[in-house]
Amino acid sequence: MNIRRWSTVVFLFALFFSFSPYAYADGTYPVRITSQKMIVYPSDVNTVNIVQSMDFKNTGTEKETELPIYLPEGYSNLELRGGLAEADMEKTENGIVDTSGLDAGEGKLIIVSYQMPMEQNVSQWTITQSYVTEDVQVMIQPGILSFQATDLVTQSQLIEIDGQEYRRFTRLDLHPDVPWTLSFRLIDTVEGNESETTPSKPSAGSAVIDPSGEKFTEDGIPIIGAEHERVFFKTAFTFGTIAVALSAALIGLRRDRQSTIVDVKKRSRPWLHTQKEQLLKQMFDLEKDYHNELISEQTYESVRAKIRSQIIKITAELQQR
């Protein structure tokens, strides 16, 4: 074991036993979004559809009188899909507000859908969060859209929603007023001829699906489990396809929530322990990839620093609870 790997092992063990106090800026606030999911798919070459769910939890002793929901600038055709009635919604400069609020000790799943513009096969926009958000998951259909963003966990996942494959990307621990830019590119292969536009090289911590249909990290390493695929996308989805995709998205989001819901009063601390274990596993996998020379030193240092920062924050919050 070389010096670098030994020092990392010592660092990981130290995380379990001691750390000087360091808290989230707003980590003690009782209301948070435990998970936010976004399923993104195109309706035509000028528009992408977003089905977005937010799982709110109030672990405090007082009611949260309003639940603000931030939406990206330039959104259109907002539809309420679940958990929020028209009578309880008000539009704001940043999006919408659920005026019914959230009682102490309760949770609420809100699902909305909206559209964002796309120009020259690219739809790029920035989101911010109204509360601390434990994880944000972005799901796209492989071979139709590519996705690029910073600070993603190092490994994406291939999942299935009602028979349809989606690639899921995850970012952990997103705080209010911290902007996060998302970029989607339409893989335009009309009649078998690939578009000349290709995704730009992502920064460290991001992942991208190449227009050829194969998934790579920024170092050019294929993502594990990626298949070779080619989708010949002609102009636009039909209305029937959009309806099916929307229904599958809504059903999938609701099923996912039901399969993972637990007692809200016991959730916060176990979640932090689970998240810490996942981060430590990511650190171990990162060390293994670097030792096997699968990633560059620049990528290793950048991703390691981000994972380490998240572990420190979670450890500090666990000590304060």
N, C-alpha and C positions, 0 to 999 in steps of 0.2 A: 504494500500500500504506500503510495507516494505521499509527500508532505501535504500536498493540496487536499487529497482525499481524507487524510487523517485529521486535518484541521476542520474539515467540513463535518466529519463524524462527531468531533468534540463539540462543535457549534450546535448540532442537532440535539445532542444529549443535554446541553446547557439550557436549551429552550424549554425542556420539560420541567426543569427544577427551579429556575430563578430568572427574574428579569426586573429591572428597575421600572417603576410605574410609568406607563405611557398610554394615554387613553385616546380613543377616537374623539375627534372634536365634538361630536354630538352622539357618541355611542351610548350614553345613558338615557337618551330620550326614549320613552316607552313605546312610541309608535314607529314602525318601520315596515318596509316592503320586504317580505322574506324571499320572494322570488318574482321576477318580472320576465315574461316570455314574449318574444316577438316572432311571429311567422310572417315572412316576407316573400311575396311572389308577384310577378308582373301581370298586369291586365292587358297592356299593349306596349308598344315601343316608347310611349311617352309617360307611362304611369306605373308605379308599383303600389300594391296593396299591402297593408300591414294589419295583422290581427294581433292585438296586444293585450295580455292579461297581467294584472298586478294583484298579488296576494298580500293584503294588508293585515297586520297584527297589532293589537293594542295590549301590551302586557302591563299597563299601568293601572292605577286605581280610579282614574277620572276619564270621563268621556272625551274623545277628540271631536270637537264640534263640527269640523269640516275636514274633508280629505282632498287636498289639492292633487291634481293629476297633470303633470307637465307633458306637453306634446311638442314635437319639433316645429319650428317656424316654417310656414308654408304648407301646413297640412290642409286637406280638404275632405269633403264628404264624410264627416264623422258620423259613425253609427254606434249606438249603445247596444252591446250584444249580451250583457248579463251583469247582474249585481248592482245596477244603477238605473233608476227610473228617470224619465225626462223631467218629471216634476221636481226631482232633487238635484238637477244639474244646472250649473251656471257657467257660462263661458268667461274666461279671464284672459289677460294678456299672455299668460304662459300656457294656456290650455283650457282645462275645465276644473270645476270644484264639485265634489259630492257634498251637498249641504246637509245631508242626513247624518254625517259624521260616523263615528265608530265607538261603540260602548266599551267600557273598561273590560278587559279580559276576553274580548271577542276578536274574531277575524272576519274578513270580507274579501271575496274574490270579485274583481271588476274586470270585465272584458269589453274592449272597444275595438272598432276597426276604422281605418282612415286611409287616405291615399297621399302619396308624395310624388312630385314630378320627377321625370327622368329626361335628361337631355344628352344626346349623342351616346346613347346606351348606358349612361351613368346616372345614378341617383345617389346624391351625397347630402347628408344632413346631420345635425348635431342634436343630441338629447341631453337633458339634465334631469336630475331626480328631485322629487319633492321631499323625500325622506331617505335616510340611510337604506340602501338596498343591498341585501346579502348576496344576491347574484342576478345577473342579467343574461338571459339566454336568447341568442338570435338563431333562427332556423330558416334555412333556404333549401330549395330543391336542387340537388347536384345536377350539373349540366345545363341548367337554365340561368341561374345567377351565380356570380362569384361575389365574395364578401371580403372586405378588408377593414380592419380596425386595430387599434393598439391595445396593449395590456390584456390580451386574451390569454387564457390558460393554454399551455403548450400543445395540448392534444384535443382536436375536435372529435365529435362522435357521430356515427351514422345511426340514426334511429328510424323507426317506422311509425307512422300515424295512419291508422285505418288503411293499411296496405300501400301507402305512399312513402317512399324514402325521403328523409330530410337529413341534411348535415347540420349539426348543432354546435355552435360556438358559445363559449361562456366567458364572462368577465365577473370577477368577484369583488365585493366590497366597493360599491360605487356610492359616493357621498353627495349630498345636496350641493348644488351650485358648482359642481365639477363637470364641465362639458365633456362629452364623449362623441367623437365624430364617427359616423358609420358610412361606408361607401359600398354601393352595390353596382355591379356591372352586368348588363345583359349579355349573355353568351349568344351572339347573333350568328346563327349558322343557317342562313336561308338557302334551301335547296342544296345543302351540303357544302357550301362555300363559307368558310369561317370569316368572321369580321376581322378587319385588319387591326381593330382596336384591341389591345391586350392590357390587362391590369398592370399598374405600375408596381414596382417592387415594394413590398410592405416594410414597415419599420420593425425593429425587434419586438418580439412578443405577439406578432400578428400572423395570420395564416391566410392563404389564398387558394382558390380553386382556379387552375389554369383553364383557358378556353378549350383546350383539348379534352377537358373533362377529368384530368388527373389532378390530385391534390398534392401540394408541396408546401414545405416550410420555406422561410426566406432563404435558407441555405440550399434549397434545391432538393431536400430529402423528401421522398414521397411519404405522405401521411399514412400510418399503418391502417390497413383495412380498406384503402381506397381502391375502387374498381376503375377499369378503363370504360369510359362511356361517351357516347356522342348523341346529343339530342338535336334534331333538326327542327329549329324553332321558327315557325312561319308567322310573321306579322303579329298576331295577337291571340290571346286565349279567347275561346268562345264564352258566351255568358254562362252556358251550362258548366264549362270547366271551372270558371270562377266560383260558381255556386257550390260545386263539389269541393273545391279547395277550401273555401270558406267554412263549409260545414265540417270538413275533416279537421280543420284548424281548431274550431270551437270545441268539437267533441274531444279532440286530443288534449287541449288545454284543461278542460274540466276533468277528464279522466286522470291526467297527471296530478292534478291537485288533490283529487279524492284518494289517490293511491299513496300520497305522501303526507296527508294531514295528520297532525298529532295534537295532543293537549297543549294549547297555547301557553298555559302557565308553566309548562315544563320544557318548552321548546328552545328558548333562547340559549341556555347554557349547553344542553346537549348538541345543539347546532354548532356552537363555537368549537366544541371538542371534535366533532366530525369534520368541520372545516379545517381545523388544525392538522388532523390526521391526513386529510387529502393534500394539503400543502406540503407536508413532510414527505409524502409519497412522491409528489411532483419534484421535490428537491432531490430525492434519491434517484428518480428516473433521469433527471437532468445530469446528475453526476455520472450516472452510468453511460449516458449518451456521449458525454464529453470525454470520458475515459476511453470509450471505443472509437473516438474521433469521428462521430457522426454529425457533430455540430461545430461551428467555429468558436474560437475563444471569445470573440465579440458578442455573439449570441449567448454563450454560456454566462458571461459576466452580467449582461443586461438582464436576462431572465432570472438569474440567481438573486440579483439585488432586489427585484420586484417581489419574488416569493419570500425572501427574507424579511422585507418590510411588512408584508401582510402577516407573517407569522408573529412578528414582534407585536403588532397591534392587537391581534387576537389573544396572545398570551397576556398582555397588559389588561385587556378587558375582562378576561377570565379571573384575574387576580382581584379585580374591583367588584365583581358580582357576589 
